[in-house]
Amino acid sequence: MSKKKLVVALGRNSFGDTFPEQQKAVKIAAKSIADLIEADYEVVITHSNGPQVGMFHTAMTEFSRLDSKYTVAPMSVCSALSQGYIGYDLQNILRTELLNRGIFKPVSTIITQVKVDPFDKAFSNPTKIIGRYMSEEEADLEKKKGNYVVFEEGKGYRRIIASPKPKEIYEIDAIQALIAANQIVIAAGGGGIPVLEQGTILKGASAVIEKDDTSELLAELVDAEVLLFLTGVEKVSLNYGKEEEQPLDTLNSKEVQDLLETGVFEAGSILPKVEASLKFVTSTLNNSTTDRRAIITHVDQALNAVHGKTGTHIIK
């Protein structure tokens, strides 16, 4: 009997704003993932890259200001840097956690490129704020380059970029080969590096892909049975943070669709995870199982959630 395959999507709370914070947070995520591996689940890992991608973008921008010989790094390069940085920490800390439990399984990070559509409406309606605060003069220079900026009262201007939908994961064959070799693979971090296909060339796009959408696509392509979102909350709730807060246990796809239509979930927070969960359980791509399940829970509750003891479960 084959092992149950899980795609584990780590949220930004599994990392940190600084190097020491990230080392501490990743240890918690690695423990949860090791629990799943020790329980004999087949695990594929993906992750957020905010605020790391912004950190790299800010650092490279400041470097170019200090020395005119250097240019600002494109967003696609910053995305690649963040994949390597997070993957390095995660694969090493997870390797240590597994070895301490007497488990030897190679852990590898794949720098992953994801195709986006140049005509995606997101490019004319950017939503992702990135990088440092700028003066009005600096913001005007960005506008002249064709970039979008947004003003935050009392703080200044910031760059705002597109968040197009993922269409294809270029390194999927390498990911599947590692899975078939019984290895743990970390892939499509931060939603993947957004690229535009131009003949034989993959050209980096000035965008950040919503990582929950790419997590869902990855789960479909590897034919996972469970898409597990590890976040900062144990369950999705209605009226979150209010006195009448209502945690949700198990929802079918019709119930989720009805809730989405009412607009009860917070955009930019839990909403993308709920939408991705619905898409996963209703998709027919590579679907060899009739009981696909998406789970949203806290990062330290992974095994309990997969065993049905906690978390919000979304089924068809």
PAZAPA-4460 file (N, C-alpha, C; in steps of 0.05 Angstrom, whole numbers, plus 32768, in hexadecimal, padded with zeros to 4 digits):
% residues 316
    n_x    n_y    n_z   ca_x   ca_y   ca_z    c_x    c_y    c_z   seq   type   mol
   8011   7FE8   8000   8000   8000   8000   8012   8019   8000     1      M     A
   800C   802C   7FEE   801D   8044   7FEC   8016   8057   8003     2      S     A
   802A   8067   8009   8027   807B   801F   8014   8091   8016     3      K     A
   8006   809D   8029   7FF5   80B4   8023   8007   80CC   801E     4      K     A
   8002   80DA   8008   8013   80F0   8000   8006   810B   8009     5      K     A
   8016   811B   8016   800E   8135   8020   801F   814B   8013     6      L     A
   8012   8161   800B   8021   8179   8005   801D   818C   801D     7      V     A
   8033   8193   802A   8032   81A4   8042   803A   81C1   803A     8      V     A
   8028   81D4   803D   802D   81EF   8036   8031   8200   8050     9      A     A
   804A   8209   8054   8051   8218   806C   804B   8236   8068    10      L     A
   803D   8242   807B   8037   825E   807A   804E   826F   8084    11      G     A
   804B   8289   8083   8061   829B   808B   8068   8299   80A8    12      R     A
   8055   8290   80B9   805C   828D   80D6   8070   8277   80DB    13      N     A
   8076   8266   80C6   808A   8251   80C9   80A6   825B   80C5    14      S     A
   80A8   8275   80BF   80C3   8281   80BA   80C6   829A   80CC    15      F     A
   80D5   82AE   80C3   80D9   82C5   80D4   80E3   82DD   80C4    16      G     A
   80E2   82F4   80D1   80EC   830D   80C4   810A   830F   80C5    17      D     A
   8117   8301   80D7   8134   8302   80DA   8140   82E6   80D9    18      T     A
   815A   82E4   80D6   8167   82CA   80D5   8162   82BA   80EF    19      F     A
   8166   82C6   8107   8161   82B7   8120   8144   82AE   8123    20      P     A
   8131   82C0   811C   8115   82B9   811D   810E   82A2   810B    21      E     A
   811A   82A2   80F3   8114   828C   80E0   811F   8272   80EB    22      Q     A
   8137   8271   80F6   8142   8259   8100   8130   824D   8116    23      Q     A
   8125   825E   8127   8113   8255   813C   80F9   824B   8131    24      K     A
   80ED   8259   811F   80D2   8252   8114   80D4   8239   8103    25      A     A
   80E9   8236   80F4   80EB   821F   80E2   80EE   8205   80F2    26      V     A
   80F9   8206   810A   80FB   81EE   811B   80E0   81E4   8122    27      K     A
   80CD   81F6   8127   80B1   81ED   812D   80A4   81E0   8115    28      I     A
   80A8   81EC   80FD   809D   81E1   80E5   80AA   81C6   80DE    29      A     A
   80C4   81C4   80E2   80D2   81AB   80DD   80C9   8194   80EF    30      A     A
   80C3   819B   8108   80B8   8186   811A   809D   817C   8111    31      K     A
   808C   818E   8108   8071   8185   80FF   8074   8174   80E6    32      S     A
   8085   817B   80D4   8089   816C   80BB   8095   8151   80C2    33      I     A
   80A9   8151   80D4   80B5   8137   80DC   80A1   8125   80E9    34      A     A
   808D   8130   80F8   8078   811F   8103   8069   8110   80ED    35      D     A
   8064   811E   80D7   8055   8112   80C1   8066   80FC   80B4    36      L     A
   8080   8102   80B0   8092   80EE   80A3   8095   80D6   80B5    37      I     A
   8098   80DA   80CF   809B   80C4   80E2   8082   80B3   80E2    38      E     A
   806B   80BF   80DD   8052   80B0   80DB   804D   80A3   80C0    39      A     A
   8062   80A4   80AF   8063   8096   8095   8052   80A3   8080    40      D     A
   804F   80BD   8081   8043   80CC   806B   8059   80D4   8057    41      Y     A
   8051   80D6   803E   8063   80E0   8029   805E   80FE   8027    42      E     A
   8073   810E   802B   8070   812B   802F   807F   813A   8019    43      V     A
   8070   814D   800D   807C   8161   7FFB   8077   817C   8008    44      V     A
   808B   818E   8009   808A   81A7   8018   808B   81BF   8005    45      I     A
   807A   81D2   800A   807C   81EC   7FFE   8078   8201   8014    46      T     A
   807D   821A   800D   807E   822E   8023   8079   824B   8019    47      H     A
   8073   825C   802C   8071   8279   8027   808D   8284   8024    48      S     A
   808F   829C   8019   80A9   82AA   8019   80A6   82C8   8021    49      N     A
   8090   82CE   802E   808D   82E9   8038   8093   82E9   8056    50      G     A
   80A4   82FA   8060   80AE   8312   8053   80CA   830F   8046    51      P     A
   80D3   82F7   8043   80EF   82F3   8039   80F4   82FF   801D    52      Q     A
   80E0   82FB   800B   80E4   8306   7FF0   80E6   8324   7FF1    53      V     A
   80D7   8331   8003   80D9   834E   8006   80F3   8356   8012    54      G     A
   80FD   8346   8024   8117   834C   8031   812D   834C   801C    55      M     A
   812D   8338   800A   8141   8338   7FF5   813E   834F   7FE1    56      F     A
   8125   8355   7FDB   8120   836B   7FC8   812A   8386   7FD4    57      H     A
   8124   838A   7FEE   812D   83A2   7FFB   814B   83A4   7FFD    58      T     A
   8158   838E   8004   8175   838D   8006   8183   8393   7FEC    59      A     A
   8179   8386   7FD7   8186   838B   7FBC   8181   83A7   7FB2    60      M     A
   8169   83B2   7FB8   8163   83CD   7FB0   8176   83E1   7FBE    61      T     A
   817A   83DD   7FD9   818B   83EE   7FE8   81A8   83EC   7FDE    62      E     A
   81B0   83D4   7FD7   81CB   83CF   7FCD   81D0   83DF   7FB3    63      F     A
   81BB   83DF   7FA2   81BE   83EE   7F88   81BF   840C   7F8D    64      S     A
   81B2   8415   7FA2   81B3   8432   7FA9   81CF   843A   7FB3    65      R     A
   81DC   8427   7FC1   81F6   842D   7FCD   820C   842C   7FB8    66      L     A
   8208   841B   7FA4   821C   8417   7F8F   820E   8416   7F74    67      D     A
   8212   842B   7F64   8203   842D   7F4B   820B   8418   7F36    68      S     A
   8221   840A   7F3B   8229   83F5   7F28   8216   83DD   7F29    69      K     A
   8206   83DB   7F3E   81F4   83C4   7F42   81D7   83CD   7F3C    70      Y     A
   81C8   83BA   7F32   81AC   83BF   7F2C   819A   83B2   7F41    71      T     A
   8181   83BC   7F42   816D   83AF   7F53   8167   8393   7F49    72      V     A
   8165   8380   7F5B   8160   8364   7F54   8142   8362   7F4B    73      A     A
   813D   8354   7F35   8121   834F   7F2D   8113   833F   7F42    74      P     A
   80F8   8341   7F42   80E9   8332   7F55   80ED   8314   7F52    75      M     A
   80F0   830B   7F39   80F4   82EE   7F35   810E   82E4   7F42    76      S     A
   8123   82F5   7F42   813C   82EE   7F4F   8139   82EE   7F6D    77      V     A
   812A   8301   7F78   8124   8302   7F95   8115   82EA   7F9E    78      C     A
   8102   82E1   7F8D   80F3   82C8   7F93   8105   82B0   7F94    79      S     A
   8118   82AE   7F81   812B   8298   7F80   813D   8299   7F99    80      A     A
   8146   82B1   7FA1   8156   82B3   7FB9   8147   82AA   7FD2    81      L     A
   812E   82B1   7FD3   811E   82AA   7FEB   811A   828B   7FEC    82      S     A
   8116   827F   7FD4   8113   8262   7FD4   812C   8254   7FDE    83      Q     A
   8143   825E   7FD6   815C   8252   7FDF   8161   8256   7FFC    84      G     A
   815C   826E   8006   8160   8275   8022   814E   8264   8034    85      Y     A
   8134   8264   802E   8121   8255   803F   8126   8237   803C    86      I     A
   812A   822E   8024   812F   8211   801F   8148   8207   802E    87      G     A
   815D   8217   802E   8176   8210   803C   8170   820B   8059    88      Y     A
   8162   821F   8066   815C   821C   8083   814A   8204   8088    89      D     A
   8135   8202   8078   8121   81ED   807C   812C   81D1   8078    90      L     A
   813B   81CD   8062   8144   81B2   805C   8159   81A9   8071    91      Q     A
   816A   81BC   807A   817E   81B4   808E   8172   81AF   80A9    92      N     A
   815F   81C0   80B2   8153   81BC   80CC   8141   81A3   80CC    93      I     A
   8133   819E   80B6   8123   8186   80B4   8134   816D   80B3    94      L     A
   814A   816E   80A5   815D   8157   80A4   8166   8150   80C1    95      R     A
   816E   8165   80D0   8177   8161   80EC   8161   8154   80FD    96      T     A
   8149   815F   80FA   8132   8155   810A   812D   8137   8103    97      E     A
   812F   8130   80EA   812A   8114   80E3   8141   8102   80ED    98      L     A
   815A   810A   80EA   8170   80FA   80F3   816F   80F6   8111    99      L     A
   8166   810B   8120   8164   8108   813D   814E   80F3   8144   100      N     A
   813D   80ED   8131   8128   80D9   8136   8130   80BE   812A   101      R     A
   8148   80BC   811F   8151   80A4   8113   8146   809F   80F7   102      G     A
   813E   80B4   80EA   8133   80B2   80CF   8146   80BF   80BB   103      I     A
   814F   80B0   80A7   8160   80BC   8092   8150   80BE   8078   104      F     A
   814A   80D6   8070   813D   80DC   8057   8149   80F6   804C   105      K     A
   8154   80F4   8034   815F   810D   8028   8149   8122   8024   106      P     A
   8151   813B   8029   813F   8152   8026   814C   8165   8012   107      V     A
   813D   816C   7FFD   8149   817D   7FE8   8136   8194   7FE1   108      S     A
   8141   81AB   7FDB   8132   81C2   7FD2   8135   81C5   7FB3   109      T     A
   811F   81C8   7FA6   811E   81CD   7F89   8118   81EA   7F84   110      I     A
   812A   81F9   7F78   8124   8214   7F6F   8110   8212   7F58   111      I     A
   80F7   821C   7F5D   80E1   8215   7F4C   80D6   822D   7F3D   112      T     A
   80D3   822A   7F23   80C8   823F   7F12   80AB   8238   7F0B   113      Q     A
   809A   824C   7F0C   807D   8248   7F07   8074   825A   7EF1   114      V     A
   8067   824F   7EDD   805D   825E   7EC6   8045   826F   7ECE   115      K     A
   8045   8288   7EC5   802E   829A   7EC8   8026   82A4   7EAD   116      V     A
   800D   82AD   7EAA   8002   82B7   7E91   8008   82D5   7E8F   117      D     A
   8015   82DE   7E7A   801B   82FA   7E77   8002   830B   7E75   118      P     A
   7FEB   82FF   7E6E   7FD2   830D   7E6C   7FC0   830B   7E85   119      F     A
   7FCC   82FF   7E9A   7FBD   82FD   7EB3   7FB5   8319   7EBC   120      D     A
   7F9B   831C   7EC4   7F91   8337   7ECB   7FA0   8342   7EE4   121      K     A
   7FAD   8330   7EF3   7FBC   8339   7F0B   7FD2   834E   7F04   122      A     A
   7FDD   834C   7EEB   7FF2   835E   7EE3   7FE9   837B   7EE0   123      F     A
   7FCE   837F   7EDC   7FC4   839A   7EDA   7FB5   83A2   7EF4   124      S     A
   7FB5   838F   7F07   7FA8   8395   7F21   7FB9   8389   7F37   125      N     A
   7FD1   8394   7F3C   7FE4   8388   7F50   7FD9   838B   7F6C   126      P     A
   7FDF   8377   7F7D   7FD5   8377   7F98   7FEA   8372   7FAD   127      T     A
   8002   8368   7FA6   8016   8360   7FBA   8029   8377   7FBF   128      K     A
   8029   8381   7FD8   803C   8397   7FE0   8057   838A   7FE6   129      I     A
   806C   8397   7FDC   8087   838B   7FDF   809B   83A1   7FE5   130      I     A
   80B0   839A   7FF4   80C7   83AC   7FF7   80C4   83C3   800B   131      G     A
   80D7   83D5   800A   80DA   83EA   801E   80C7   8401   8018   132      R     A
   80C5   8414   802B   80B6   842C   8027   80C7   8440   8017   133      Y     A
   80BA   844F   8005   80C8   8462   7FF3   80BD   847E   7FF7   134      M     A
   80CE   8491   7FEF   80C5   84AD   7FEF   80B4   84B1   7FD5   135      S     A
   80A7   84C7   7FD4   8096   84CD   7FBC   80A8   84CE   7FA3   136      E     A
   80C0   84DA   7FA5   80D2   84DB   7F8F   80DA   84BF   7F85   137      E     A
   80E0   84AE   7F98   80E8   8492   7F90   80D0   8484   7F84   138      E     A
   80B8   8489   7F8F   80A0   847C   7F84   809B   8485   7F67   139      A     A
   80A0   849F   7F61   809D   84A9   7F46   80B0   849B   7F33   140      D     A
   80C8   8496   7F3C   80DB   8488   7F2B   80D1   846B   7F25   141      L     A
   80C6   845E   7F39   80BB   8443   7F35   80A4   8444   7F20   142      E     A
   8093   8458   7F22   807D   845B   7F0F   8087   845F   7EF3   143      K     A
   809D   846E   7EF0   80A8   8473   7ED5   80B4   8459   7EC9   144      K     A
   80BC   8447   7EDA   80C5   842C   7ED1   80AE   841A   7EC9   145      K     A
   8095   8423   7ECE   807E   8412   7EC8   8075   8402   7EE0   146      G     A
   8080   8407   7EF7   8079   83F8   7F0F   8062   8405   7F1E   147      N     A
   8054   83F6   7F2E   803E   8400   7F3E   8047   8406   7F5A   148      Y     A
   803C   841B   7F66   8042   8421   7F82   8028   8427   7F90   149      V     A
   8028   8425   7FAB   8011   842B   7FBB   801A   843C   7FD2   150      V     A
   8009   844F   7FDB   8010   8461   7FF1   8004   8457   800B   151      F     A
   8013   8456   8020   8009   844F   803B   800C   8468   804C   152      E     A
   7FF5   8471   8056   7FF4   848A   8066   8008   848A   807D   153      E     A
   8018   849F   807E   802B   84A1   8094   8045   8491   8092   154      G     A
   8046   8481   807C   805E   8470   8079   806D   8474   805F   155      K     A
   805E   8479   8049   806B   847E   8030   8060   846B   801A   156      G     A
   8070   8468   8005   8068   8458   7FEE   8076   843D   7FEE   157      Y     A
   8068   8429   7FE4   8074   840F   7FE0   806D   8404   7FC5   158      R     A
   807E   83F3   7FBB   8079   83E5   7FA2   8063   83D1   7FA5   159      R     A
   8052   83CE   7F91   803D   83BA   7F91   803E   83AB   7F77   160      I     A
   803D   8390   7F79   8041   8380   7F61   802A   836C   7F5E   161      I     A
   802A   835F   7F47   8015   834D   7F3F   8017   8332   7F4E   162      A     A
   8000   8324   7F50   7FFF   8309   7F5B   7FF0   82F7   7F48   163      S     A
   7FFC   82F0   7F32   7FEE   82E0   7F1E   7FEA   82C3   7F26   164      P     A
   7FD8   82B5   7F19   7FD3   8299   7F1F   7FE9   8287   7F13   165      K     A
   7FF0   8272   7F21   8004   825E   7F16   7FF7   824D   7F01   166      P     A
   8006   8248   7EEB   7FFB   8238   7ED5   800A   821D   7ED2   167      K     A
   8024   821D   7ED9   8034   8204   7ED4   804C   8206   7EE6   168      E     A
   8054   81EF   7EF1   806D   81ED   7F01   8082   81DF   7EEF   169      I     A
   8096   81EE   7EE8   80A9   81E4   7ED4   80BA   81CD   7EDF   170      Y     A
   80C1   81CD   7EF8   80D2   81B8   7F04   80C2   81A0   7F0F   171      E     A
   80A9   819D   7F06   8099   8188   7F12   80A5   816C   7F0D   172      I     A
   80B2   8167   7EF7   80BE   814D   7EF2   80D4   8147   7F07   173      D     A
   80E4   815B   7F0D   80F9   8157   7F21   80ED   8152   7F3D   174      A     A
   80D8   8161   7F43   80CA   815D   7F5D   80BF   8141   7F5F   175      I     A
   80B2   8138   7F4A   80A6   811D   7F4A   80BC   8107   7F4B   176      Q     A
   80D3   810C   7F3F   80E9   80F9   7F40   80F4   80F6   7F5C   177      A     A
   80F6   810C   7F6B   80FF   810B   7F86   80EA   80FC   7F98   178      L     A
   80D1   8102   7F93   80BC   80F4   7FA3   80BE   80D6   7F9E   179      I     A
   80C1   80CE   7F84   80C2   80B2   7F7D   80DB   80A4   7F89   180      A     A
   80F0   80B4   7F8F   8108   80A9   7F9B   8106   80A9   7FB9   181      A     A
   80EE   80AE   7FC4   80E9   80AE   7FE1   80F9   80C4   7FF0   182      N     A
   80FC   80DB   7FE2   8109   80F1   7FEF   80F4   8107   7FF5   183      Q     A
   80FC   8119   8007   80EA   812F   800F   80F3   8147   7FFE   184      I     A
   80DF   8153   7FF1   80E5   8169   7FDF   80D7   8183   7FE8   185      V     A
   80E6   8199   7FE8   80DB   81B3   7FED   80DA   81C2   7FD3   186      I     A
   80C3   81CB   7FCB   80C0   81D6   7FB0   80AC   81ED   7FAF   187      A     A
   80AE   81FD   7F9A   809B   8213   7F94   8098   8226   7FAB   188      A     A
   80AE   822B   7FB9   80AD   823E   7FD0   80A4   825A   7FC7   189      G     A
   8093   8266   7FD8   8089   8281   7FD2   8077   8282   7FBA   190      G     A
   806C   826B   7FB2   805B   826A   7F9A   806B   8265   7F81   191      G     A
   8085   8262   7F84   8097   825D   7F6D   80A1   8277   7F61   192      G     A
   80B5   8275   7F51   80C0   828C   7F42   80AE   8291   7F2A   193      I     A
   80A0   82A8   7F28   808E   82AC   7F12   809D   82B2   7EF8   194      P     A
   8097   82A2   7EE4   80A5   82A6   7ECA   8092   82A6   7EB3   195      V     A
   8099   82B4   7E9E   808A   82B6   7E85   8099   82A6   7E70   196      L     A
   808B   8295   7E62   8097   8284   7E4D   8099   8294   7E33   197      E     A
   80B1   8298   7E2A   80B6   82A6   7E11   80C7   8295   7DFF   198      Q     A
   80BA   8284   7DEF   80C9   8270   7DDF   80D7   825C   7DF1   199      G     A
   80F1   825A   7DEF   8100   8248   7E00   810A   8256   7E1A   200      T     A
   8103   826F   7E1D   810D   827F   7E34   80F7   8281   7E49   201      I     A
   80FF   827E   7E62   80ED   8284   7E78   80F6   829E   7E84   202      L     A
   80E6   82B3   7E81   80ED   82CE   7E8A   80DE   82D4   7EA4   203      K     A
   80ED   82DC   7EB8   80E2   82E3   7ED2   80CE   82F9   7ED1   204      G     A
   80B7   82F6   7EDE   80A2   830A   7EDF   80A4   831B   7EF8   205      A     A
   809C   8334   7EF6   809C   8346   7F0E   8082   8340   7F1D   206      S     A
   8082   832B   7F2D   806A   8322   7F3A   8071   8310   7F52   207      A     A
   805E   830A   7F63   8060   82F6   7F78   8046   82E5   7F76   208      V     A
   804A   82CB   7F71   8033   82BA   7F6F   8028   82B3   7F8B   209      I     A
   800D   82B3   7F8E   8001   82AA   7FA7   800A   828E   7FAD   210      E     A
   8018   828A   7FC3   8023   826F   7FC9   800E   825A   7FCE   211      K     A
   7FF7   8262   7FD8   7FE2   824E   7FDC   7FD7   8243   7FC2   212      D     A
   7FD6   8253   7FAD   7FCE   824A   7F93   7FE2   8236   7F87   213      D     A
   7FFC   823C   7F8A   8011   822A   7F80   8012   8210   7F91   214      T     A
   800D   8213   7FAB   800C   81FB   7FBC   7FF6   81E8   7FB2   215      S     A
   7FDF   81F3   7FAB   7FC9   81E3   7FA1   7FD1   81D6   7F86   216      E     A
   7FDD   81E5   7F74   7FE5   81D9   7F5A   7FFA   81C3   7F5F   217      L     A
   800D   81C7   7F70   8021   81B3   7F77   8013   819A   7F81   218      L     A
   8000   819D   7F93   7FF2   8186   7F9E   7FE3   8176   7F89   219      A     A
   7FD8   8184   7F75   7FCA   8177   7F5F   7FDE   8167   7F4E   220      E     A
   7FF5   8174   7F48   8008   8168   7F35   8016   8150   7F41   221      L     A
   801A   814F   7F5B   8027   8137   7F67   8012   8123   7F71   222      V     A
   7FF8   8129   7F6B   7FE2   8118   7F72   7FE1   8112   7F90   223      D     A
   7FE2   8127   7FA0   7FE1   8125   7FBD   7FC4   811F   7FC6   224      A     A
   7FC2   8111   7FDC   7FA8   810C   7FE7   7FA0   8122   7FFB   225      E     A
   7FB4   812F   8007   7FAE   8144   801A   7FBF   815D   8014   226      V     A
   7FB2   8174   8014   7FC0   818E   8013   7FBD   819A   802E   227      L     A
   7FD4   819D   803C   7FD4   81A5   8058   7FE0   81C1   805B   228      L     A
   7FD0   81D5   8062   7FD9   81F0   8066   7FE0   81F3   8084   229      F     A
   7FF9   81F9   808A   8001   81FE   80A6   8004   821C   80AA   230      L     A
   7FF4   8226   80BD   7FF1   8243   80C0   7FF5   824B   80DD   231      T     A
   7FEA   8262   80E4   7FEB   826C   80FF   7FD2   8268   810F   232      G     A
   7FBE   825A   8103   7FA5   8254   8111   7F9F   8236   8110   233      V     A
   7F92   822C   8125   7F8C   820F   8126   7F75   8208   8113   234      E     A
   7F62   821A   8110   7F4B   8216   80FE   7F43   8230   80F1   235      K     A
   7F37   822E   80D9   7F2B   8245   80CC   7F12   824C   80DD   236      V     A
   7F0D   8266   80E0   7EF6   826E   80F0   7EE6   8283   80E1   237      S     A
   7ECC   8283   80E7   7EBB   8299   80DF   7EBD   82AE   80F6   238      L     A
   7EBB   82C8   80EE   7EBD   82DD   8102   7ED7   82DB   8112   239      N     A
   7EED   82D7   8104   7F07   82D3   8111   7F0E   82EA   8123   240      Y     A
   7F16   82E4   813C   7F1F   82F9   814E   7F09   8307   815D   241      G     A
   7EF0   8300   8157   7ED9   830D   8164   7ECD   82FB   8179   242      K     A
   7EBC   8306   8189   7EAF   82F7   819F   7E9F   82DF   8194   243      E     A
   7E93   82E3   817D   7E82   82CE   8171   7E92   82BC   815E   244      E     A
   7EAD   82BB   8161   7EBE   82AA   8150   7EB4   828D   814F   245      E     A
   7EB3   8282   8137   7EA9   8266   8134   7EBD   8256   8124   246      Q     A
   7ECC   8245   8132   7EDF   8233   8124   7ED0   821F   8112   247      P     A
   7EDC   8219   80FB   7ED0   8206   80E8   7EDF   81EC   80E8   248      L     A
   7ED1   81D6   80E9   7EDD   81BB   80EA   7EE0   81AF   80CE   249      D     A
   7ECA   81A5   80C4   7ECA   8198   80A9   7EB5   81A6   8097   250      T     A
   7EBE   81AD   807F   7EAC   81BA   806C   7EAE   81AB   8052   251      L     A
   7E97   81A7   8044   7E98   819C   8029   7E9A   81B3   8015   252      N     A
   7EA0   81AC   7FFC   7EA6   81C0   7FE8   7E8E   81D3   7FE4   253      S     A
   7E76   81C9   7FE6   7E5E   81DB   7FE3   7E5D   81EF   7FF9   254      K     A
   7E62   81E6   8012   7E62   81F9   8028   7E77   820E   8026   255      E     A
   7E8F   8206   801D   7EA5   8219   8019   7E9D   822D   8004   256      V     A
   7E92   8224   7FED   7E8A   8236   7FD8   7E76   824B   7FE2   257      Q     A
   7E63   8241   7FF2   7E4F   8254   7FFD   7E5B   8269   800F   258      D     A
   7E6E   8260   801F   7E7C   8273   8031   7E8D   8287   8021   259      L     A
   7E9A   827E   800D   7EAB   8290   7FFC   7E99   82A5   7FEF   260      L     A
   7E82   829E   7FE7   7E70   82B1   7FDA   7E66   82C7   7FED   261      E     A
   7E66   82C1   8007   7E5E   82D5   801B   7E74   82E8   8022   262      T     A
   7E8D   82E2   801A   7EA4   82F3   8020   7EAC   82F4   803D   263      G     A
   7EA9   82DD   804B   7EAF   82DD   8068   7ECD   82DA   806F   264      V     A
   7EDD   82D1   805B   7EF9   82CC   8061   7F0A   82E4   8059   265      F     A
   7F1F   82E8   806A   7F30   8300   8066   7F43   82FD   804F   266      E     A
   7F41   8310   803C   7F53   830F   8025   7F70   8313   802D   267      A     A
   7F82   8304   8020   7F9E   8306   8026   7FA7   82F7   803F   268      G     A
   7F94   82E9   804C   7F9A   82DA   8064   7F90   82BD   8060   269      S     A
   7F79   82B7   806A   7F6F   829C   8068   7F60   8297   804E   270      I     A
   7F57   82AC   8041   7F47   82A8   8028   7F56   8298   8013   271      L     A
   7F6F   829F   800C   7F7D   828F   7FF7   7F7F   8271   7FFE   272      P     A
   7F82   826B   8017   7F84   824F   801F   7F6A   8240   801C   273      K     A
   7F54   824E   8022   7F39   8242   801F   7F33   823E   8001   274      V     A
   7F3A   8252   7FF1   7F35   824F   7FD4   7F46   8239   7FC8   275      E     A
   7F5F   8237   7FD0   7F71   8222   7FC6   7F67   8207   7FCF   276      A     A
   7F5D   8205   7FE7   7F53   81EC   7FF2   7F3B   81E2   7FE2   277      S     A
   7F29   81F5   7FDB   7F11   81EE   7FCC   7F1A   81E4   7FB0   278      L     A
   7F2C   81F2   7FA4   7F36   81E9   7F89   7F42   81CE   7F8A   279      K     A
   7F52   81C8   7F9E   7F5F   81AE   7FA0   7F4B   8197   7FA3   280      F     A
   7F38   819A   7FB4   7F26   8183   7FB9   7F12   817F   7FA2   281      V     A
   7F0E   8193   7F91   7EFB   8190   7F7B   7F09   818B   7F60   282      T     A
   7F23   818E   7F5F   7F32   818A   7F46   7F33   816C   7F3E   283      S     A
   7F33   8168   7F24   7F35   814D   7F1A   7F51   8147   7F0E   284      T     A
   7F63   815B   7F0F   7F7E   8157   7F04   7F8D   8142   7F14   285      L     A
   7F97   812D   7F06   7FA8   8118   7F13   7F9A   810C   7F2C   286      N     A
   7F80   810C   7F2C   7F72   8104   7F44   7F6D   80E6   7F44   287      N     A
   7F7F   80D7   7F52   7F7D   80BA   7F54   7F6E   80B2   7F6E   288      S     A
   7F66   80C6   7F7D   7F57   80C0   7F96   7F3D   80CF   7F96   289      T     A
   7F29   80C4   7FA3   7F0F   80D1   7FA4   7F0B   80E1   7FBE   290      T     A
   7F1F   80E0   7FD0   7F1B   80ED   7FE9   7F31   8102   7FEF   291      D     A
   7F38   8112   7FDC   7F4B   8128   7FE1   7F40   8139   7FF7   292      R     A
   7F53   8143   8007   7F4C   8153   801E   7F60   816A   8021   293      R     A
   7F56   8181   8028   7F68   8198   802F   7F63   819E   804C   294      A     A
   7F79   81A4   805A   7F78   81A9   8077   7F87   81C3   807C   295      I     A
   7F7B   81D4   808D   7F87   81ED   8096   7F8A   81EC   80B4   296      I     A
   7FA2   81EE   80BE   7FA6   81EC   80DB   7FC0   81FA   80E4   297      T     A
   7FC5   81FA   80FE   7FDD   8207   8109   7FF5   81F6   8103   298      H     A
   800C   8204   8101   8025   81F7   80F9   802D   81E1   810C   299      V     A
   8026   81E2   8125   802E   81CD   8138   8019   81B7   813B   300      D     A
   8005   81B7   812A   7FEF   81A3   812C   7FED   8191   8113   301      Q     A
   8002   818F   8104   8001   8181   80EA   7FF7   8165   80ED   302      A     A
   8004   8155   80FD   7FFC   8138   80FF   7FE0   8135   810B   303      L     A
   7FDA   8144   811F   7FBF   8143   812B   7FAA   814A   8116   304      N     A
   7FB0   815E   8105   7F9C   8166   80F1   7F99   8150   80DC   305      A     A
   7FAF   8144   80D3   7FAD   812F   80BE   7F9E   8117   80CA   306      V     A
   7FA0   8112   80E3   7F92   80FC   80F0   7F75   8104   80F8   307      H     A
   7F6D   811C   80F0   7F51   8124   80F4   7F4A   812F   810F   308      G     A
   7F5E   8135   811F   7F59   813E   813B   7F55   815C   813D   309      K     A
   7F5E   816B   812A   7F5B   8188   812A   7F5D   8193   810E   310      T     A
   7F5D   81AD   810B   7F5F   81BA   80F1   7F43   81BC   80E4   311      G     A
   7F43   81CD   80CF   7F2C   81CF   80BE   7F30   81BD   80A5   312      T     A
   7F1E   81AB   80A1   7F20   8197   808B   7F0C   819E   8075   313      H     A
   7F16   81A0   805D   7F05   81A6   8045   7F05   818E   8033   314      I     A
   7EED   8184   802D   7EEA   816B   801D   7ED7   8171   8006   315      I     A
   7ED7   815E   7FF3   7EC5   8162   7FDC   7EA8   815B   7FE4   316      K     A
***
